[in-house]
């Protein structure tokens, strides 16, 4: 197995740099907010974080490629860093503390190393092959995390994104039908749902209308914690926009509930 220790160490330093910029701008009275062509919001903090990460990577990994949400792609090769400078920009600009910087390294298209850093929550998660998945709690303590052992839908908790996207995807009826079979449904949203899954707090996460930079950093944390991550309609690819993550024990049942098993 390749040694990704130095890549993980770099990813953690990238997260430190991101947090220093984003947290200072959180709830700033002079925050600049614009609307992108796809109607999604972007702030001056999003752009500043991505630029800072790009500069560090250009110095320390000049031969690696980069996919970023705000400034596009650069380079090519087997190693690609995938960056979402602020996942949950709508929360960020409204003063909701559920947002994070997502930093991932993919090798041959597969995300293998990642850091998810949420400074407004005082939390961080990271994962790499051979290292497992870990989190740093609000008190600064670090612990390894694992998905839950729940194996019955009747005892499972599900998190999803907004209902309009499920309706637009033509799967709202399946979501409602599944909700009747399980213990609890919530819409925690964005990265937060997947980190709760990795910690064993819930069992199923399903979302639509995502991009590669929304997804990449979530995959290593969930998988190294023992979970399974896929597209709702098949294998996970760079083009996937509808995803399903579970504690592995409920993955087939969940796919079948969405008519994809």
N, C-alpha and C positions, 0 to 999 in steps of 0.2 A: 504494500500500500504506500503511495506517495506520502511524503511528509509535508503537511500543510501548516506546520506550526508557525513558520515565519509569515505566511499569508494571513493567518488568523491574528497574529500580533499586529500586523499592518492594518487589518480591518478594524481592530479595536482602536488603534490610533486615529484612523480616519473618523471613527465614531466620536472620539474625543473632540476632534476639530469641528465636526458637524454640530455637536452639542453646544460648544462654546459660542457658535454663531446663532443657532436657532433659538436657544433659550433666552439669549439677550434680546431678541426681537419679539419673543412671545408676549402678547398683550401690549406691544409698543403702540403708543398713540399715533406715531407717524409711519406705521406700517403701510407699505405701498402694495396695493392689490390690483391686479389686472386680470382680464379674461382672455384666455387663449382661444385659438380658432375652434377648438372642440368644445368650447363653452365652459371648460373647467377653470377654476381660479389658480392663479400663481402669484406668489408674493416675492418681495425683494429678498426675503430670507431663503426661499427655495433656491433662487438663482445663486445667492452668495454661498450657500452650503455646497452646491454642486461644483461651483468654480473652485472652491477651496480643495475639495476632494480631487478634482481633476489635476490641480497643480501638484498635489502630493504624489499622485499616481504617476504623473509625467516624470517626476524626479526619481521615484523608487521602483517603478515597474514600467519603464519606457517602451518595452516590447509587448506589453499586454494591450488588448483592445478594451474599449469602454462603450457601454450603453448607458446613457443618462436621460432622464425624463425631460429636462429643460433644454439641454444643448445638443441632443442627438448622439450619434455614434461616431467613434473614431477608431482607427486601427483595425487589424484583423489578426487571426491566428487562433490557436487552440484555447487560449486563456482570455477570458473576458470578464471585466468588472462591470456589474450591473447596479446602478445607483438610482434610488428614489430619494431625493434630498429631504423631502418632508412628505411622508405618507399620512394623509389626513389633513391636507391643506385647508379644507373647509372648516375642520375643527380648529386648526391653528389660528385662522383669521377671526374666528368667532370667540376665541378665548377658552375653548374646550381643551383640556389637557391631554386628550387621547390622540397623539400624533407621534411619529417616530421617523428617524432616518434609517433607511434600509440599504444595506451595503452587502453585496454578494460577489463571490468569485465563481464563475462557471468554467469548467474544463471540458472541452469537447461538447459544449452545449448543456452540460449537466451542472446545476448549482451545487457546489460542494462545501463552500465556506461562507458563513454569513454572520453579520451582526445586525441586530435590531435594537436601536437605542431610543428610549423615550424619556428625555430628561425632565419633562414637566410632571411625569409620574414618578420620577426617581428610580426608573427601572431600566435594565438592559438584559438582552438575551444574546447568546452566541453559540455557534456549533461548527464542528469540523470533523472529518473522518479521523478516527483514533482518539478524539477528545471527548466525544459525546456532546450533549446539549446542556448548557448551563444558564443560570440567571443570576443577576445581582439584585438583591432586594433593596428596599428603601433604606434599611439600616446599614447597607454596605456589605452585608454578608453574601457569600456566593454559595450556590448549591447546584447539584446536578438535577435535572428534571426528567420526568418520564410521563408518558401518556397514561391514562387510566386503564384499568382492566375490565371496564364495563363491557359486557358482551350481549346484552339484551336491549333492543330499542326502547322497551318500556321503561328502562332505567337511564336512558341517555338524555343528554342536554345538547341542543343544536343552536348554533349562531349563524345568522345569515345577514346579507346586506339588504338594502331597501326594497320594499315590495314592488315599486314601480319597475325596477330592473327585472324582477322575476316575472312580472306581467308582460313586459316587453319581450322576454325570452320565451314566452309561451309556456312557462312552467309554474305559474302561480298555483294552479290546482294541485300539482304534485307536492308542492311545499305545504299547502294546507292539509292535504291527505297525510303526509308524513307527520305533521305536527300533532295529529290525533293519535299517533302510535307511540309517541315518545313522551318522556317525563316533562321536559321543559324546553321552551324556545325563547331565545333572546336575540337581539340584533346589536351585539357589542361593536361590530364594525371594524373595518380596516385591519391593520396588523394585529390588533388586540385579541381578536377572536382566535387567531392561530397560536398566539403565545399562551393563551388560556388552555387551548387544546394540548399543547406540548407540556404544560404543567400538570395535566390530568384533571383540570377543573371542568372541562366539558369534553364531549366525545366527537361531535360532527360540526364541520364548518363548510358552508357552501356559498359561493358568490358568483355573480355575473359581471361582465363588462370590465374585466381587468386587463392590464398590459403586463409585459414581461417584467418591467421594473416594479410593479405592484406585487409580483409573485415570487421572484427569484430568491430574495433573502429569507422568505418564510419557509422554503422547502427544506434546507439543511436542518433548521431548528426542529421542525416537525419530524423529519425522518430520523435524525439522530436521537430524538426522544422516544423513538419506537413507533411513530405513526406512519400513515400512508398518505401520499399526496398525488392526485391525478386530475386530469380534466374530468368534467362530469360526463363527457361523451367519449372517453377513451384515454389514450396516453397523453401525458403532459408534454407539450412542445413549446417552442418560442412563440407560436401563434395562438396558444390557448388563451381564451378569455373567460371561460366558465370553469371554475375549479371546485374540487371536493377534497377536503382533508378530514381524516378520521383517526381514531386511535388504533387503526388496522383491524381490530376485531369486528368493527361494524362497517367496514368499507363496502363489502359486497352487498349487504343489506341496504345500505344507503344508495348505492348505484341502482339497485332494483327498485327502490322507492321512487327514484327519479326517472324510472323507465329506461335505464341505461345498462342494467345488469345483463 
